[in-house]
Structure formats: structure tokens, C-alpha cells
Amino acid sequence: MILSITKIELKSYSKFIAFFKFNLQIINDLNQSNCLKFKTTGNWNFKQWYTMTLWLNENEINKFYRNGTHLEAMKQSKLFSSKIQSKRINREELISWKEAKKLFDIK
């Protein structure tokens, strides 16, 4: 299985509503997808957001990421995000947020 973790940094607080609109739609889409498990969290400053999803294989990830709301969000991401990072690792379960956030600290 594949664990995908994404970190999104908002350009400013004024972009929060645009980001959250897409985020809520994507969560609804995740609930209807072949995603096995997922969770989301924000940082204390509300400018950094994380999403963690667990998938059976790359085909399932790509089917979701390259279609629908997620595809539209990726096209418009430069409007509300200053930086997007993503990591994929082989795992059988979701990991803790502490462990996930450390993955983005590695240079």
C-alpha cells in the first residue's frame, strides 16, 4: 500500500476561504473514492495544512489525483498556495502527524 502525505502552505490568511472550499470538496470526494483511509490537519498558525491518504496502489492514487475536484484544485493551487510538497511511502497504515511532519524537514 502507498501512503501519500501532502503539505500545503497558504500565501496569506486571505486565501484561507479559497483553500478551504477546495479542501471540503476533496474530502467529500475522498469519502466516495477507493482511498482506504485519510486524515487532515492544520498547523497552529493556520497557514500550513497537511493531508494523509492511504491507497492500495499508484493507479488508485492517480485516478483520484488526476480527476474531478482534485485536478481543478491543482490547476488553481498557485492562486492560494505558496508551496506544495508531497511524499509517498510504502506503508500499511496511517502514521502519526509528528512522524509525517518530520518527513518534510529532511533536506
Backbone as a printed PyTorch tensor [residue, N CA C, xyz], in Angstrom:
tensor([[[  0.8380,  -1.1830,   0.0000],
         [  0.0000,   0.0000,   0.0000],
         [  0.8790,   1.2420,   0.0000]],

        [[  0.2870,   2.3370,  -0.3980],
         [  1.0350,   3.5830,  -0.5120],
         [  0.3940,   4.6690,   0.3380]],

        [[  1.2240,   5.2950,   1.1440],
         [  0.7970,   6.4160,   1.9720],
         [  1.2640,   7.6990,   1.3100]],

        [[  0.3300,   8.5870,   1.0240],
         [  0.6450,   9.8740,   0.4090],
         [  0.3990,  10.9740,   1.4370]],

        [[  1.3910,  11.8340,   1.6080],
         [  1.2920,  12.9370,   2.5660],
         [  1.5840,  14.2310,   1.8260]],

        [[  0.6950,  15.1980,   1.9620],
         [  0.8640,  16.4810,   1.2820],
         [  0.8720,  17.6130,   2.2970]],

        [[  1.7760,  18.5510,   2.0850],
         [  1.8730,  19.7620,   2.9060],
         [  1.6080,  20.9560,   2.0010]],

        [[  0.6610,  21.7830,   2.3890],
         [  0.3140,  22.9800,   1.6180],
         [  0.5190,  24.2040,   2.4920]],

        [[  1.2390,  25.1770,   1.9670],
         [  1.4360,  26.4360,   2.6750],
         [  0.6450,  27.5190,   1.9520]],

        [[ -0.2550,  28.1690,   2.6580],
         [ -1.0620,  29.2330,   2.0700],
         [ -0.2360,  30.4990,   1.9170]],

        [[ -0.5180,  31.2510,   0.8480],
         [  0.1840,  32.5100,   0.6070],
         [ -0.0990,  33.5190,   1.7100]],

        [[ -1.3590,  33.5880,   2.1080],
         [ -1.7590,  34.5370,   3.1530],
         [ -3.0710,  34.0560,   3.7550]],

        [[ -3.4510,  34.6680,   4.8570],
         [ -4.7130,  34.3040,   5.5030],
         [ -5.9160,  34.6230,   4.6150]],

        [[ -5.7610,  35.5710,   3.7140],
         [ -6.8630,  35.9340,   2.8230],
         [ -7.1940,  34.8000,   1.8450]],

        [[ -6.3080,  33.8330,   1.6960],
         [ -6.5170,  32.7050,   0.7790],
         [ -7.1690,  31.5110,   1.4780]],

        [[ -7.4190,  31.6450,   2.7650],
         [ -7.9590,  30.5530,   3.5660],
         [ -9.3030,  30.0590,   3.0280]],

        [[-10.2070,  30.9430,   2.6740],
         [-11.5410,  30.5470,   2.2070],
         [-11.4460,  29.7870,   0.8820]],

        [[-10.6400,  30.2710,  -0.0500],
         [-10.4680,  29.5830,  -1.3350],
         [ -9.8980,  28.1860,  -1.1270]],

        [[ -8.9020,  28.0890,  -0.2580],
         [ -8.3090,  26.7910,   0.0400],
         [ -9.3360,  25.8640,   0.6820]],

        [[-10.0360,  26.3590,   1.6820],
         [-10.9680,  25.5150,   2.4150],
         [-12.1250,  25.0380,   1.5430]],

        [[-12.5420,  25.8500,   0.5940],
         [-13.5960,  25.4410,  -0.3410],
         [-13.1730,  24.1720,  -1.0830]],

        [[-11.9700,  24.1870,  -1.6480],
         [-11.4770,  23.0070,  -2.3450],
         [-11.2460,  21.8520,  -1.3800]],

        [[-10.7160,  22.1480,  -0.2210],
         [-10.4090,  21.1000,   0.7410],
         [-11.6680,  20.3270,   1.1440]],

        [[-12.7560,  21.0210,   1.4060],
         [-14.0060,  20.3430,   1.7720],
         [-14.5400,  19.4880,   0.6270]],

        [[-14.4290,  19.9830,  -0.5870],
         [-14.8700,  19.2010,  -1.7450],
         [-13.9970,  17.9610,  -1.9380]],

        [[-12.7040,  18.1150,  -1.7260],
         [-11.7870,  16.9840,  -1.8750],
         [-12.0670,  15.9370,  -0.8000]],

        [[-12.3420,  16.3610,   0.4200],
         [-12.6940,  15.4090,   1.4790],
         [-13.9620,  14.6430,   1.1050]],

        [[-14.9500,  15.3240,   0.5640],
         [-16.1610,  14.6360,   0.1010],
         [-15.8200,  13.6240,  -0.9870]],

        [[-14.9600,  14.0050,  -1.9150],
         [-14.5380,  13.0890,  -2.9800],
         [-13.7660,  11.8970,  -2.4150]],

        [[-12.9080,  12.1470,  -1.4140],
         [-12.1710,  11.0440,  -0.7840],
         [-13.1220,  10.0260,  -0.1630]],

        [[-14.1840,  10.5160,   0.4510],
         [-15.1600,   9.6110,   1.0620],
         [-15.8380,   8.7120,   0.0350]],

        [[-15.8710,   9.1370,  -1.2100],
         [-16.5100,   8.3590,  -2.2700],
         [-15.5010,   7.6360,  -3.1610]],

        [[-14.2290,   7.7540,  -2.8580],
         [-13.1720,   7.1690,  -3.6890],
         [-12.7450,   5.8030,  -3.1420]],

        [[-11.7040,   5.2620,  -3.7640],
         [-11.1240,   3.9970,  -3.3060],
         [-10.0120,   4.2180,  -2.2860]],

        [[ -9.9460,   5.4180,  -1.7220],
         [ -8.9880,   5.7080,  -0.6590],
         [ -9.3380,   4.8320,   0.5460]],

        [[ -8.3370,   4.1590,   1.1070],
         [ -8.5850,   3.2490,   2.2240],
         [ -8.7850,   4.0070,   3.5370]],

        [[ -7.9710,   5.0230,   3.7680],
         [ -8.0610,   5.8530,   4.9790],
         [ -7.4780,   7.2180,   4.6550]],

        [[ -7.9240,   8.2250,   5.4110],
         [ -7.3180,   9.5460,   5.2560],
         [ -7.5260,  10.3540,   6.5290]],

        [[ -6.6920,  11.3910,   6.6610],
         [ -6.8710,  12.3630,   7.7280],
         [ -6.2210,  13.6590,   7.3070]],

        [[ -6.6800,  14.7530,   7.8990],
         [ -6.1480,  16.0800,   7.5950],
         [ -5.8990,  16.8310,   8.9000]],

        [[ -4.9980,  17.7840,   8.8320],
         [ -4.7470,  18.6410,   9.9920],
         [ -4.1330,  19.9510,   9.5200]],

        [[ -4.2630,  20.9550,  10.3460],
         [ -3.6320,  22.2420,  10.0950],
         [ -2.5740,  22.4980,  11.1370]],

        [[ -1.7050,  23.4310,  10.8460],
         [ -0.6940,  23.8340,  11.8090],
         [ -1.2860,  24.9140,  12.7170]],

        [[ -0.6460,  25.2070,  13.7890],
         [ -1.1510,  26.1780,  14.7720],
         [ -1.3810,  27.5550,  14.1680]],

        [[ -0.6440,  27.9020,  13.1020],
         [ -0.7720,  29.2330,  12.5060],
         [ -1.8290,  29.2930,  11.3960]],

        [[ -2.4500,  28.1710,  11.0730],
         [ -3.4920,  28.0580,  10.0450],
         [ -3.0050,  28.3990,   8.6420]],

        [[ -1.7010,  28.4430,   8.4340],
         [ -1.1780,  28.6900,   7.0910],
         [ -0.5740,  27.4280,   6.4790]],

        [[ -0.3600,  26.4160,   7.2810],
         [  0.1500,  25.1450,   6.7860],
         [ -0.8980,  24.0690,   7.0460]],

        [[ -1.1630,  23.2720,   6.0050],
         [ -2.1740,  22.2190,   6.0870],
         [ -1.6000,  20.9190,   5.5490]],

        [[ -1.9980,  19.8280,   6.1570],
         [ -1.4930,  18.5130,   5.7830],
         [ -2.6610,  17.5710,   5.4930]],

        [[ -2.4450,  16.7120,   4.4990],
         [ -3.3910,  15.6580,   4.1830],
         [ -2.6170,  14.3570,   4.0780]],

        [[ -3.1800,  13.2980,   4.6480],
         [ -2.5640,  11.9840,   4.5940],
         [ -3.6050,  11.0050,   4.0610]],

        [[ -3.2400,  10.2560,   3.0140],
         [ -4.1640,   9.2970,   2.4240],
         [ -3.4580,   7.9610,   2.2310]],

        [[ -4.2040,   6.8880,   2.3860],
         [ -3.6770,   5.5370,   2.2110],
         [ -4.3910,   4.8870,   1.0360]],

        [[ -3.5980,   4.3690,   0.0960],
         [ -4.1220,   3.8040,  -1.1470],
         [ -3.5720,   2.4100,  -1.3700]],

        [[ -4.3180,   1.6170,  -2.1030],
         [ -3.8960,   0.2560,  -2.4200],
         [ -2.6990,   0.2550,  -3.3660]],

        [[ -2.7020,   1.1760,  -4.3640],
         [ -1.6090,   1.2170,  -5.3390],
         [ -1.5690,   2.5840,  -6.0440]],

        [[ -0.5510,   2.7670,  -6.8730],
         [ -0.3630,   4.0320,  -7.6040],
         [ -1.5300,   4.3270,  -8.5460]],

        [[ -2.0990,   3.3020,  -9.1580],
         [ -3.2270,   3.5200, -10.0710],
         [ -4.3970,   4.1850,  -9.3710]],

        [[ -4.6950,   3.7570,  -8.1590],
         [ -5.7990,   4.3420,  -7.4020],
         [ -5.5080,   5.7950,  -7.0360]],

        [[ -4.2590,   6.0690,  -6.6480],
         [ -3.8650,   7.4470,  -6.3280],
         [ -4.0460,   8.3330,  -7.5640]],

        [[ -3.4870,   7.8990,  -8.6710],
         [ -3.5280,   8.7060,  -9.8910],
         [ -4.9490,   8.8950, -10.4030]],

        [[ -5.7800,   7.8950, -10.2600],
         [ -7.1720,   8.0220, -10.6860],
         [ -7.8640,   9.1440,  -9.9130]],

        [[ -7.5560,   9.2470,  -8.6350],
         [ -8.1510,  10.3010,  -7.8050],
         [ -7.4930,  11.6530,  -8.0690]],

        [[ -6.1750,  11.7160,  -8.0370],
         [ -5.4510,  12.9800,  -8.1320],
         [ -5.6270,  13.6820,  -9.4710]],

        [[ -5.8130,  12.9160, -10.5260],
         [ -5.8610,  13.4860, -11.8720],
         [ -7.2760,  13.6710, -12.4140]],

        [[ -8.2360,  13.7090, -11.5150],
         [ -9.6330,  13.8560, -11.9300],
         [-10.4020,  14.7500, -10.9680]],

        [[-11.5440,  15.2170, -11.4330],
         [-12.5110,  15.9030, -10.5950],
         [-11.9990,  17.1140,  -9.8480]],

        [[-12.4540,  17.2350,  -8.6220],
         [-12.1380,  18.3880,  -7.7780],
         [-10.6460,  18.5130,  -7.5280]],

        [[ -9.9670,  17.3940,  -7.3030],
         [ -8.5370,  17.4510,  -7.0070],
         [ -7.7590,  18.0150,  -8.1900]],

        [[ -8.0980,  17.6040,  -9.3890],
         [ -7.4300,  18.1350, -10.5780],
         [ -7.6530,  19.6420, -10.6870]],

        [[ -8.8810,  20.0950, -10.4660],
         [ -9.1880,  21.5290, -10.5220],
         [ -8.4320,  22.2940,  -9.4350]],

        [[ -8.3380,  21.7060,  -8.2420],
         [ -7.5930,  22.3430,  -7.1440],
         [ -6.1160,  22.4690,  -7.5010]],

        [[ -5.5480,  21.4460,  -8.1320],
         [ -4.1330,  21.5230,  -8.5310],
         [ -3.9220,  22.6300,  -9.5650]],

        [[ -4.8620,  22.7830, -10.4850],
         [ -4.7500,  23.8340, -11.5010],
         [ -4.7910,  25.2280, -10.8720]],

        [[ -5.5940,  25.3850,  -9.8190],
         [ -5.7590,  26.6930,  -9.1910],
         [ -4.8830,  26.8940,  -7.9590]],

        [[ -4.0740,  25.9240,  -7.6290],
         [ -3.3000,  25.9760,  -6.3820],
         [ -2.3670,  27.1810,  -6.2880]],

        [[ -1.8730,  27.6790,  -7.4100],
         [ -0.9650,  28.8310,  -7.3740],
         [ -1.6740,  30.1000,  -6.9170]],

        [[ -2.9950,  30.1020,  -6.9690],
         [ -3.7580,  31.2650,  -6.5090],
         [ -3.7560,  31.3800,  -4.9770]],

        [[ -3.7350,  30.2330,  -4.2990],
         [ -3.8410,  30.2900,  -2.8410],
         [ -2.6520,  29.6900,  -2.1000]],

        [[ -1.7800,  29.0060,  -2.8130],
         [ -0.6770,  28.3390,  -2.1420],
         [  0.6700,  28.8810,  -2.5940]],

        [[  1.5790,  29.0380,  -1.6340],
         [  2.9350,  29.4700,  -1.9680],
         [  3.8680,  28.2780,  -2.1540]],

        [[  3.4900,  27.1280,  -1.5800],
         [  4.3540,  25.9530,  -1.6640],
         [  3.5320,  24.7040,  -1.3780]],

        [[  3.7150,  23.6970,  -2.2290],
         [  3.0710,  22.3930,  -2.0230],
         [  4.1520,  21.3330,  -2.1110]],

        [[  4.1960,  20.4710,  -1.1100],
         [  5.1360,  19.3650,  -1.0930],
         [  4.3460,  18.0780,  -0.8860]],

        [[  4.8480,  17.0070,  -1.4650],
         [  4.1740,  15.7290,  -1.3150],
         [  5.2060,  14.6200,  -1.1650]],

        [[  4.8810,  13.6440,  -0.3360],
         [  5.7390,  12.4780,  -0.1150],
         [  4.8800,  11.2280,  -0.2550]],

        [[  5.4530,  10.1970,  -0.8210],
         [  4.7900,   8.8970,  -0.9050],
         [  5.7250,   7.8470,  -0.3430]],

        [[  5.1890,   7.0300,   0.5480],
         [  5.9780,   5.9600,   1.1520],
         [  5.1370,   4.6850,   1.1930]],

        [[  5.8060,   3.5600,   1.2050],
         [  5.1140,   2.2830,   1.3300],
         [  4.8100,   2.0300,   2.7990]],

        [[  3.5380,   1.9580,   3.1180],
         [  3.0900,   1.7060,   4.4930],
         [  1.7690,   0.9590,   4.4480]],

        [[  1.4580,   0.2800,   5.5200],
         [  0.2000,  -0.4610,   5.6220],
         [ -0.8580,   0.3130,   6.4060]],

        [[ -0.4230,   1.3560,   7.0940],
         [ -1.3260,   2.1570,   7.9360],
         [ -0.9280,   3.6200,   7.8840]],

        [[ -1.8410,   4.4720,   8.3280],
         [ -1.5130,   5.8830,   8.5040],
         [ -0.4790,   5.9980,   9.6160]],

        [[  0.3140,   7.0530,   9.5840],
         [  1.3200,   7.2910,  10.6160],
         [  0.8970,   8.5010,  11.4460]],

        [[  1.6310,   8.7650,  12.5150],
         [  1.3100,   9.9180,  13.3620],
         [  1.6650,  11.2080,  12.6220]],

        [[  1.0040,  12.3080,  13.0020],
         [  1.3290,  13.5980,  12.3890],
         [  2.7540,  14.0090,  12.7150]],

        [[  3.2170,  13.6800,  13.9000],
         [  4.5890,  14.0210,  14.2720],
         [  5.5820,  13.3660,  13.3140]],

        [[  5.3780,  12.0870,  13.0410],
         [  6.2470,  11.3600,  12.1200],
         [  6.1160,  11.8990,  10.6930]],

        [[  4.8940,  12.1970,  10.2820],
         [  4.6470,  12.6970,   8.9230],
         [  5.3070,  14.0530,   8.7050]],

        [[  5.1760,  14.9510,   9.6570],
         [  5.7410,  16.2920,   9.5100],
         [  7.2610,  16.2630,   9.4620]],

        [[  7.8690,  15.2930,  10.1390],
         [  9.3290,  15.1630,  10.0930],
         [  9.8160,  14.8300,   8.6910]],

        [[  9.0030,  14.1670,   7.8860],
         [  9.3900,  13.8250,   6.5180],
         [  9.6710,  15.0670,   5.6730]],

        [[  9.0130,  16.1780,   6.0050],
         [  9.2020,  17.4140,   5.2520],
         [ 10.3770,  18.2340,   5.7710]],

        [[ 10.9080,  17.8650,   6.9330],
         [ 12.0590,  18.5610,   7.4960],
         [ 13.3690,  18.0170,   6.9610]],

        [[ 13.3220,  16.8280,   6.3330],
         [ 14.5320,  16.2030,   5.8100],
         [ 14.9330,  16.9030,   4.5180]],

        [[ 16.1690,  17.3060,   4.4480],
         [ 16.6670,  18.0300,   3.2580],
         [ 17.1750,  17.0800,   2.2030]]])
